[in-house]
Amino acid sequence: MVQAKHKITGKTVAIKLIRNLFSDVYSTRKIISEIQILRHFTNMKNNKHTTALLDVITDSNFEHDYMFLVMDYVDSDLKKVFNSSKKIEFNEEHVLIILYNTLCSMNFIHSAGIMHRDIKPANILIDSEC
């Protein structure tokens, strides 16, 4: 992922490059599913639990085998926090806040009929406010 400024809003965004769109049917379906799920969550009111999909950029005829997903930018993820060179001291309140927010996010996702099959620290986005 790359960090950039959104041309319209001026907000910092994350840009995810997806290559080999049409390499095989399974991968293509997985990518389409990810986009549909992100759009669904983006359109839900009061969604503060998942990152928003702001734009999908492709060439007009899909001649090239790649696309870009433009999403809200989040500072870090739990894996980066755990592996950072600065040894961050978590107190009990931090752990409870992170755990609570993670469980609320999982509840939100499940209430939309979606099951996340890859829960790991790298997939739990976290900002400076936990």
trRosetta pair geometry for C-beta under 8 A, 3 or more apart (Angstrom, degrees):
i j d omega theta_ij theta_ji phi_ij phi_ji
1 14 4.7 -5 -178 -173 126 108
1 15 6.6 146 -160 67 68 43
1 16 5.2 -32 -101 -87 86 73
2 14 7.2 139 68 -159 38 57
2 15 4.8 -26 62 59 92 99
2 17 7.6 46 -1 -22 110 102
3 12 6.0 -4 -171 -174 101 106
3 13 7.5 154 -153 80 53 39
3 14 6.2 -34 -96 -100 59 61
3 15 7.7 -180 -84 14 11 84
3 73 5.8 69 -128 -128 91 139
4 12 7.4 155 83 -152 27 61
4 13 5.8 -28 69 63 77 86
4 15 5.6 18 14 -15 121 123
5 10 6.1 -16 -175 -154 107 44
5 11 7.3 157 -151 82 63 25
5 12 6.2 -46 -97 -97 58 52
5 13 7.2 99 -151 15 13 87
6 9 4.5 14 93 48 131 92
6 10 6.3 -51 69 4 81 12
6 11 5.0 11 23 55 121 75
6 12 7.6 -151 -8 -88 85 4
6 13 4.7 86 -57 -24 95 128
6 54 6.6 -70 -114 150 135 161
6 70 7.1 112 -105 173 97 130
11 72 7.6 -36 136 -128 136 71
11 73 7.4 -176 147 20 92 104
12 73 4.4 -64 120 38 92 150
13 54 6.2 -78 -128 31 135 149
13 70 5.3 14 159 -173 142 91
13 71 6.5 146 -169 72 90 33
13 72 6.7 -79 -126 -116 70 21
13 73 5.3 -168 -138 -36 15 100
14 51 7.6 -23 38 -173 128 148
14 70 7.5 154 79 -156 48 46
14 71 5.0 -26 64 69 97 90
14 72 7.0 12 16 96 98 30
14 73 4.5 138 -37 -100 83 71
14 74 7.3 -34 -30 19 136 65
15 68 5.4 -11 -171 -171 100 115
15 69 7.2 156 -156 76 48 47
15 70 5.6 -15 -103 -102 77 69
15 71 7.8 166 -85 23 30 71
16 68 6.8 146 73 -160 47 58
16 69 4.4 -11 56 56 104 100
16 71 6.7 22 -6 6 110 116
17 66 6.4 -7 -173 -173 89 121
17 67 8.0 162 -153 86 49 36
17 68 5.8 -27 -98 -102 58 77
18 21 6.5 78 122 -82 103 82
18 31 5.8 119 177 -130 151 126
18 66 6.3 162 86 -156 54 67
18 67 5.2 -9 58 60 104 80
18 68 7.4 179 17 -89 78 26
18 69 6.6 55 -18 -13 114 102
19 65 6.7 49 -171 117 63 90
19 66 4.8 -22 -108 -101 56 103
20 23 3.9 5 177 -34 106 126
20 27 6.6 -21 119 136 101 156
20 65 5.7 17 -105 150 28 118
20 66 7.6 26 -8 -82 34 73
21 27 7.7 -178 -166 121 24 106
21 28 6.2 65 165 -107 64 86
21 31 6.4 -99 -136 63 74 170
21 62 7.2 -110 93 -160 153 106
21 65 5.1 -158 27 -168 88 63
21 66 6.3 -170 -27 -84 104 22
21 67 6.1 71 -79 -6 131 101
22 28 5.7 36 -109 -81 49 126
22 62 7.8 94 -37 162 128 118
22 65 5.8 -106 30 -129 90 98
23 27 5.4 11 59 52 98 150
23 28 7.7 177 41 -44 58 88
23 65 7.4 86 -52 -175 78 132
24 27 5.1 87 60 12 81 103
24 28 7.0 -154 91 -6 39 92
25 28 5.8 -61 -147 40 31 111
25 29 6.2 30 158 -18 67 108
26 29 6.0 -59 -150 37 27 109
26 30 6.3 29 153 -22 63 108
27 30 5.6 -54 -148 34 32 115
27 31 6.4 31 155 -18 65 105
28 31 5.9 -55 -150 35 31 110
28 32 6.4 28 154 -16 65 107
29 32 5.7 -55 -145 39 32 110
29 33 6.1 36 154 -22 65 108
30 33 5.7 -54 -148 36 28 114
30 34 6.5 32 153 -22 63 104
31 34 5.7 -50 -149 32 31 112
31 35 6.6 29 153 -16 63 104
31 67 7.9 117 176 45 135 125
32 35 5.8 -55 -151 37 32 110
32 36 6.3 32 152 -19 66 107
33 36 5.7 -55 -146 37 31 111
33 37 6.2 28 157 -17 66 107
34 37 5.9 -58 -147 38 28 109
34 38 6.2 26 157 -16 65 109
35 38 5.8 -56 -145 40 29 109
35 39 6.2 29 156 -19 65 108
35 53 7.0 119 -148 -144 62 163
35 56 6.2 34 -137 -91 126 142
35 69 7.1 -145 -99 -103 88 121
36 39 5.8 -56 -147 37 28 110
36 40 6.3 33 153 -23 64 106
37 40 5.6 -52 -148 33 31 115
37 41 6.5 25 156 -12 65 105
37 114 5.9 102 -140 -119 117 144
38 41 5.9 -57 -147 41 31 107
38 42 6.1 35 154 -24 65 109
38 50 7.5 -153 -127 147 63 126
38 51 7.6 -26 -139 87 104 81
38 52 7.8 111 179 -169 90 28
38 53 3.8 88 141 -40 117 130
38 69 7.3 52 80 -162 171 134
38 71 7.2 -80 -162 -102 137 117
39 42 5.5 -54 -143 36 31 115
39 43 6.3 23 160 -14 65 109
39 53 5.6 -62 -72 60 56 138
40 43 6.2 -66 -153 39 25 104
40 44 6.9 33 150 -34 61 102
40 112 6.7 132 136 178 122 134
40 114 7.9 152 88 -50 140 134
41 44 5.6 -45 -152 15 37 117
41 47 5.7 147 176 -161 76 157
41 49 7.9 -104 -162 78 120 87
41 50 4.3 -28 167 74 148 145
41 52 7.5 -144 110 -105 91 53
41 53 7.8 98 65 -1 92 97
41 109 7.9 -17 -97 -107 126 75
41 112 6.9 -21 -87 -112 80 177
42 47 7.2 -133 -116 66 19 150
42 50 7.9 -97 -61 98 56 109
42 52 4.5 97 -120 -148 94 77
42 53 4.8 -97 -46 38 144 78
42 54 7.8 -174 -137 -66 143 40
44 47 4.4 89 84 -52 100 123
44 112 7.0 -78 -72 -97 152 129
47 50 6.0 -36 170 41 117 87
47 52 7.4 127 93 -80 120 91
47 108 7.3 128 -134 178 80 138
49 101 8.0 -179 -121 -177 81 78
49 104 6.4 -139 -103 120 122 88
49 105 4.0 165 -164 -117 108 75
49 108 4.2 126 45 53 166 159
49 109 7.1 -135 126 -41 132 80
50 105 7.0 128 -60 -154 69 102
50 108 7.3 -152 -23 110 98 129
50 109 7.0 105 -61 -80 123 96
51 71 4.9 50 144 170 121 121
51 72 4.6 -152 -158 54 84 101
51 74 6.2 -103 -91 -23 117 118
51 125 6.5 68 -51 10 114 163
52 71 6.4 161 83 -156 47 71
52 72 4.7 74 39 -25 84 113
53 56 7.1 11 172 -52 116 88
53 69 6.3 -59 -137 -169 99 103
53 70 7.4 98 -168 75 58 56
53 71 5.5 -39 -104 -99 48 86
54 70 4.6 -68 70 110 101 98
54 71 6.2 168 6 -105 89 25
54 72 7.0 123 -36 -48 110 60
55 68 8.0 11 106 104 94 94
55 69 7.7 162 86 -160 53 41
55 70 4.0 13 53 44 92 124
56 67 6.3 5 -177 169 88 126
56 68 7.3 159 -160 83 44 55
56 69 5.9 -15 -108 -107 72 65
56 70 7.4 -143 -68 19 28 81
57 67 6.4 160 81 -169 53 74
57 68 4.2 -7 57 57 107 104
57 69 7.9 -159 21 -71 76 21
57 70 6.7 64 -15 -24 107 108
58 62 6.0 -5 164 -91 132 70
58 64 7.9 -172 -166 63 76 93
58 66 8.0 -180 -124 102 77 48
58 67 4.4 -31 -84 -112 92 103
58 68 7.7 -174 -65 24 51 67
59 62 6.6 167 70 -75 83 20
59 63 5.6 -55 93 35 139 88
59 64 5.3 89 7 21 132 104
74 77 7.6 79 105 -68 117 71
74 125 4.0 51 103 179 159 128
74 126 7.2 108 161 45 119 19
74 127 5.7 -106 -159 -65 83 91
75 126 7.2 -60 69 100 96 55
75 127 4.7 106 16 -126 114 65
75 128 6.1 63 6 -34 167 77
76 80 4.6 -126 -164 78 101 132
76 81 5.7 107 135 -52 135 88
76 125 7.4 144 90 -158 37 62
76 126 5.6 -35 84 71 86 83
76 127 7.2 139 32 -102 78 33
77 80 5.2 95 54 10 70 102
77 81 7.2 -133 100 -5 36 91
77 121 6.5 120 142 149 97 67
77 122 5.3 62 122 -152 148 38
77 123 7.0 62 -155 -10 137 7
77 124 5.9 121 -163 73 86 53
77 125 5.3 -55 -97 -102 79 46
77 126 6.1 112 -134 16 26 86
78 81 5.4 -56 -147 38 36 114
78 82 6.1 35 157 -19 70 106
78 98 7.3 107 -100 -167 116 133
78 121 3.7 -112 94 -159 108 86
78 122 7.3 -101 60 -54 78 24
78 124 4.5 18 -6 74 120 112
78 126 5.7 90 -62 -12 66 132
79 82 5.8 -56 -147 38 29 109
79 83 6.0 5 161 1 66 116
79 120 7.4 27 -59 136 118 91
79 121 4.0 127 -61 112 73 107
79 122 4.0 -1 -6 -74 144 70
80 83 6.1 -69 -138 52 26 97
80 84 6.2 52 156 -61 64 90
80 122 7.8 91 -25 -115 77 68
81 84 5.9 -27 -149 -13 28 117
81 88 6.3 -48 -177 32 87 151
81 121 8.0 -126 46 -178 92 116
81 126 6.2 -23 -31 69 140 141
82 121 6.1 -22 4 -176 135 158
84 87 7.8 -179 89 -76 85 26
84 88 6.4 49 60 -18 127 109
90 94 4.5 -128 -154 84 82 132
90 95 5.4 91 154 -54 124 88
91 94 5.4 102 51 6 63 101
91 95 7.4 -129 100 -2 34 91
92 95 5.7 -57 -150 38 35 111
92 96 6.2 34 154 -19 69 108
93 96 5.8 -56 -147 38 30 111
93 97 6.3 31 155 -21 65 106
94 97 5.8 -56 -147 35 29 110
94 98 6.3 24 157 -14 65 108
94 130 6.0 -157 -148 -97 73 143
95 98 6.0 -57 -147 40 29 108
95 99 6.1 26 156 -15 65 112
96 99 5.8 -57 -141 42 28 110
96 100 5.9 30 159 -21 65 110
97 100 5.8 -55 -143 37 26 111
97 101 6.2 21 159 -14 63 109
97 130 4.4 56 114 122 127 146
98 101 6.0 -58 -144 40 26 107
98 102 6.2 28 155 -21 63 109
98 124 8.0 75 -174 150 99 136
98 126 6.9 -6 -123 -113 104 132
98 130 5.3 -99 -68 -170 77 105
99 102 5.7 -56 -147 36 28 112
99 103 6.3 25 157 -15 65 108
100 103 5.9 -59 -149 39 28 108
100 104 6.3 28 154 -18 65 107
101 104 5.6 -51 -143 38 33 113
101 105 6.3 36 155 -21 64 105
101 130 6.8 163 3 135 147 84
102 105 5.7 -55 -150 36 29 112
102 106 6.4 29 152 -17 64 105
102 124 5.9 -14 -109 -137 110 132
103 106 5.6 -51 -145 37 33 111
103 107 6.3 37 153 -20 64 104
104 107 5.6 -53 -148 36 31 113
104 108 6.3 36 151 -22 64 105
105 108 5.5 -51 -149 33 32 114
105 109 6.4 31 154 -17 65 104
106 109 5.7 -53 -146 37 32 110
106 110 6.2 28 156 -15 66 109
106 116 7.1 -103 -122 28 80 125
106 119 7.6 12 -97 -101 118 139
107 110 5.8 -58 -144 42 29 108
107 111 6.1 33 155 -25 65 107
108 111 5.8 -54 -147 32 27 112
108 112 6.9 20 154 -14 60 106
109 112 6.0 -64 -159 36 32 108
109 114 5.0 -82 178 79 83 105
109 115 7.6 119 134 -103 108 21
109 116 5.7 10 142 -28 158 108
110 113 7.6 60 -178 -67 38 14
110 114 7.0 -113 -90 65 29 57
110 115 6.8 45 -106 -92 78 63
116 119 5.6 89 114 -59 116 88
116 123 7.6 164 178 140 130 142
118 123 5.9 126 115 -43 91 163
119 123 6.3 -128 -133 75 35 129
119 124 7.5 46 -160 -55 76 101
120 123 5.3 81 54 14 70 103
120 124 7.6 -143 95 -10 34 92
121 124 5.8 -62 -146 32 37 108
126 130 6.3 -22 -161 -144 106 37
127 130 7.5 -60 68 7 61 13
